Amino acid sequence: MELQIQPNMVNMMGLTISESVVTFFVASVVVVLAAILVRHFVISRFKEADEKPGRFQLVLEWAVEAVQNFSKGILGGNAHFMSSYVFCIGLFILLVGWIDLFGLRTPLSDLNVTAGLAIITFVMINFFALRKKGLGGRMRSLATPNALFAPLRMLSDVAVPVSLACRMYGNLLGGTIVLELLRSVLLSLVKNYWFAVVPVALAGAMPGILSIYFTLFDVAIQAYVFMTLSVTFVNEAIE
């Protein structure tokens, strides 16, 4: 069995970049355009509080309220400045991860993409920490309980984006490898022992069924974990 870990490389305007990065940027443009259209042509028509809202309005309001309560449960009174980011990053991970359902390799199985998302969270962590404490307060927090711990605290902070990037990348890539192994084993059984082991139809359908499971639920779990860790790290930085 041959499994290509790294995505294919493509040439665009003289630059050689991975196929997953191209998919990532295309998905980003689609998400931004969809958000602009929803904001100007859908949300502007939402009903007032004393009128009966539509189904889409109810679903969107429920999702926004759920993210706000989620952020408030960790950040408390500081949740207002993180709710929008948490909602955006969670929704984006879901949409980009579910691209796999359409036969395209998800960009989240590329370490470059997950590293980009992790760096954004790292910037958010330090931005809100500096805004809350100032430069002096941020430096003092790194030197807690004394200055001897400052190098370790700095190393711990630098490890945050590495951990976020590798966790998502490893989980999604691991799911892809498991599915490929399963497909290879089932095809081998069908080829050599189909009359005694498993029908051809079941062997062909099982990888597809499990692929839907991994794609839907594993991506949702990774989105939730990324959201939770992002809010938790920000909360630790502004304490």
N, C-alpha and C positions, 0 to 999 in steps of 0.2 A: 504494500500500500504506500502511495506517495501523498503526502500532505504538505501543501505550501503554507508555511507559517507566515512569511512576509507577503503582503499584498503585491499585486502586479504594479509595475512602474509604467507611467505614461509620459509622453513628451508633449508639453503645452507651451507654445511660444518660446521654444528654446530651453525651457526648464524641465527637468526630469523629476517628477513627484509621484508619490504613490497613488494608486487608484482610490484607496480609501479616503485620502485627503481631498481628492476631487469630489467624491461623494459627500464628504462632510461639508464642503463649501456650498455645494448645490443644495443640500438639505438645509443649511443655514439660511440661504437666500429664500428658499420656499417658506421656511418658518417665519422669517421676518416679514415677507410679503403677506402671508396669511394673517399674521398678527395685525398688520396695518389695515388690511381689509376688514377684519373683524372689528377692530376699534372704530373705524369710521363708518362702516355700513351696517354693522349688526348691533354693537353696544349702544350706538347713538339712538337706536330704535327700541331700546329696552323700556319696559313699562315702569311706571312709578310705583311707590310702595302701596298705594291704595288701589292699584289696578292688578288684574290677574296676569301674572307673568307667563311667558311661553316656556316650553320644555328646555330649550337651549339656554335660556336665561337662568332657569332653575339649576341646571347642571353646572353652568359656569360659576354661579354664585356659591353653590355648594363646594366646588373645587377650591375657589379662592378662600372661602371661610375655613375649609379644612387645613389649607396650608398656613393660614394665619394662626389658627389654634395650635398647629404643630410647632410653628416657630415660637409662639408665646410659651408653650410648655417647656422649652429649653432656655429661651432668652429672657422670658418675663417681659418687663416693660420695654426692653430694647428690640422687641420683635418687629416693630414697624419698618425698620430699615433693612431687614433681611428677607421679609416675606416675598417681595417681588423677585429677588434673585433666586430664592429657593424654588418658587413656582416655575420660573423660567428654566432653570437648569434641570429640574426634574422632568418637565414636559419635553425638553429638548433631548434628554437621554432616552426617554421612551420612544420618541418618534424616530430618532436616528437608529436606535437598537432594533426597532421593528421593521426597518428596511429589509432585514434579512428574510422576512416573509415573502418578499417579492423577488427573491432569487439573487439579490445583490448582497455582497459581503458588507456587514455592518462596519462602519468606520471605528466603532468602539473596540474592534479586535486589532486595531493598530495602536501601538504604544505612543506614537506621535500625537494622535488625537486625544487619547486619555490624558497624556501629559499636558496638553494644552488646556483641557478642562480643569485639571488639578492646579495649574499655575494661576488660572483665573481665581479659583478659590483661595489660593495662597495670597494673591494680591488683595482680595477682599478682607482676609483675616488681618493683615497688617494695616490696611487702610482704616478699618474701623477701630483697631487698637490704637493707632496714632490719633485718630479723631477723638477717641474717648479719653485717652491718657496724656496725649502729647508725646513728643520725642523723649523727654526726660522720664516721664512715667513709664513709657514702654521699655526704656533701658533699665530702669529700676526693677521692673517686673521680671526681666530676664536674669537679673542678679539676685533673685530671691531664692533661698533665705540669706545667702551671702554671695560675694563676687566670685567665689571659687566655682559656683554652679553655673555661671554665665556661659562658658563654652558649651557645656552640656545642654543648657536650655536652647542655645542658638542652634546646635546640631539637631535637637529635637524638632525645632521649628522648620529647619530645612528638610527634615525627613517627612514632613506632612505631605507636600505635593508628591514626593516619591511614593509614599504609601498609597495615596488616593489613586494615582495613575496606575500603579502595578496591580492593585487590588482589582479594579474594574477590568483591566486588560487581561489579567490572568484568568479571571472567572469566565469571561466571554470566550476567550481563546480556548480554555479548557473544555467548555461546552461544545465548541466546534470540533475539537479533537475526539471527544467521546462519541459524538454522532458519527464521525467518519469511521472510527473504529467499529462501532456497532454495524454500520452499513457494510463495511468490509467483511466482518464475521458472518453476517446473515447471507451475503452474496456467496461466500465460500461454502456455507452449509447448504444453500440451495443448489449450488453447482455440483457438490460432491455427494450430499446425503439427503436430497430433497424428498425422496420417497419415504424416509424414516424420521425426519426431524421436523420440518416445518413447511407448510404450503408456500408456493411461490408468491401468491397474492399477499399473504401475511408478512412475508419477509420484505416485500417491496413497500408495504404500507407502513410498517413499524417505524422506520427512520423518519418518515414524513410526520407521523403523529408525534413522536418524541421531539422532532425539530420545532413543531409549533409550541410544545410545552416549554422547551428551553428558551425559545425566542420570547414568548409572552411573559412567562413568570420569572425567568432568570433576569431578563432586562429590567422588569419591574422591581425586583429585589435589589438589583444594583443601583437603580435610580433612588430607591428609598435609602439605601445605605449611604450613597454619596450625599444626599440631602441631609441626612442625620449627622454625618461626620462634619460636613461643612458648617452647619449651625453650631455643633458642639465645639469645634475648634475656634470659631468666632467668639463663642461665649467664654471659653477659657482665656482668650486673648484680651477681652475687655473687662474681666473680673478685677 
